[in-house]
């Protein structure tokens, strides 16, 4: 017999849910408005800083978001330089789609 338990509902709700954020550059703003941060002990790159009133903030990025995909390509095994390069060439350099959690 299969039994279900709902005791860990609160713990499950704290797990970051994946979000697709489409960040578009603005003419009056230099760049996307976020910085990357890497943790040597964990895979992937994190959103380390978000500029106020930036395209990144408007797109819903949050400090601590881990980038899982760029334009549908898994980047969890990529290093910092590779992730930066993927972001720079995405959408002719004017927009990027990030799957974050």
C-alpha positions in Angstrom: 0.0 0.0 0.0 1.3 3.4 -0.9 1.0 6.1 1.7 1.6 9.9 1.2 3.0 12.2 3.7 2.6 16.0 3.7 4.9 16.7 6.6 7.6 18.2 4.4 5.3 20.7 2.6 7.1 23.7 4.0 10.6 22.3 3.1 9.4 21.6 -0.5 8.0 25.1 -0.8 11.5 26.6 -0.1 13.0 24.8 -3.1 13.6 27.4 -5.8 11.2 27.0 -8.7 12.6 27.4 -12.2 11.7 30.6 -14.0 12.4 31.7 -17.6 13.5 35.3 -17.6 13.9 37.2 -20.9 16.2 40.1 -20.3 16.3 42.8 -23.1 18.8 45.6 -23.2 17.5 49.2 -23.1 18.8 52.0 -25.1 19.3 54.2 -22.1 20.9 51.5 -19.9 24.4 50.1 -20.3 24.3 46.3 -20.3 21.7 44.0 -18.8 22.3 45.2 -15.2 23.5 42.1 -13.4 26.8 40.4 -12.4 27.6 36.8 -12.2 29.1 35.0 -9.2 30.6 31.6 -9.1 30.9 29.2 -6.1 33.9 26.9 -6.3 32.0 24.2 -4.3 28.8 24.3 -6.4 28.1 23.9 -10.1 26.9 26.8 -12.3 26.9 30.5 -12.0 24.7 32.7 -9.7 23.3 36.1 -10.1 25.5 38.1 -7.7 24.3 41.6 -8.1 21.3 43.3 -9.8 21.4 47.0 -10.6 18.4 49.1 -9.6 16.0 50.0 -12.4 17.8 47.7 -14.8 16.6 45.3 -17.5 17.6 42.4 -15.2 15.4 43.7 -12.4 12.5 44.3 -14.8 12.8 40.7 -16.1 12.5 39.3 -12.6 16.1 38.1 -11.9 16.9 37.8 -8.2 20.2 37.8 -6.3 21.2 34.2 -5.8 19.4 32.8 -8.8 21.4 30.0 -10.4 21.5 30.0 -14.2 20.6 26.6 -15.5 20.1 27.4 -19.2 20.9 30.2 -21.6 18.8 30.2 -24.7 17.7 26.6 -24.0 21.3 25.3 -23.6 22.2 23.8 -20.3 25.2 25.7 -18.8 25.5 24.0 -15.4 28.9 22.5 -16.4 30.2 25.7 -18.0 32.7 27.9 -16.3 32.3 31.7 -15.7 34.0 32.7 -18.9 31.8 30.3 -21.0 28.6 31.6 -19.4 29.6 35.2 -20.0 30.4 34.5 -23.6 27.0 32.7 -24.1 25.2 35.7 -22.7 27.1 38.2 -24.8 26.3 36.5 -28.1 22.6 35.7 -27.3 20.0 37.5 -29.4 22.5 39.5 -31.3 23.7 40.9 -28.0 20.5 42.7 -27.3 18.5 40.1 -25.3 19.0 36.8 -23.5 16.6 34.1 -22.2 17.8 32.6 -18.9 16.3 29.6 -17.1 17.1 30.3 -13.4 16.1 28.8 -10.1 
